[in-house]
Amino acid sequence: MLAVLYGATLVLGLLVALPMFSTLKAEDGDSLAPLQMLAGFDYTIYSDFMAQSDKAISPLLRVGRWMGLAYLLLSVFFAGGILYWFAQPGPAFRMVDFWRASSTYFGRFLRLLGVTALFVFSAGFIWLVIGVLVIVGLEDTLTERGLFGIGAGFFGLFVLAATLVLCISDYAKVLMFREDETNAFRAFGRAAKLVRGNLRATFGRYWVLLLVGAGLFGLYFLFDDLITMSNWPTILIMLVVQQAFVMARVVLKVWNLGVVSATYGKLTTLYL
């Protein structure tokens, strides 16, 4: 299953990377700019290159954004197959069952994605309005640093609210899968009650996995600083590190749904 998820991610990435590579190769000609960028990002070189090749690069960037949306939809599609695998009593994996479960639950999970987006945007709007009102009310009494601190604080509250919504959404997925619930709003509301009544077991574990993901990002940036891509061997080493990081993200996504599924099962058993 992990190989399927990684392969799908790789294919989507190559659909953007290969045309981008061909375009960059055609646009740079005999320029030394790519070699100069190996040591680190240089905005001057980047801006000069984009000024010359913007018409060729911009369409590919737009394709990249569409591929990002395709990746999001693919993640929603695979969620049913992942939950089906965790629901099986044994370790056997059959592709036909995985695809069947993924397609069966795609529609309801897609509706849940819309509900989740609605609550995330609502939380962002509410904290934005409150933050702006507070800053406007205190702008005559605080310094720029103080106002920035208030803004950062309200942004942190938004992040906390958004992650809570995403946590509830994952429990709603499991609820829709296990109880054959088709109403996304009702599933989200029931999951919200479950999470609210068991914050440590649900939201606490969710944040532990978020911190693991943040640690992976930190580790990746550490490798990025240590491995200077100055020649082909170091470029290949960094390529392996990048793909290992992509695989780690896939594992973390599956791990999260596994934790949510197991926690949901334990909590509902306790209630019964």
PyMOL commands that set and color helices and strands:
alter all, ss='L'
color gray80, all
select helices_A, chain A and resi 2-28+33-37+43-87+95-138+144-178+184-197+200-226+232-271
alter helices_A, ss='H'
color red, helices_A
deselect
rebuild
show_as cartoon
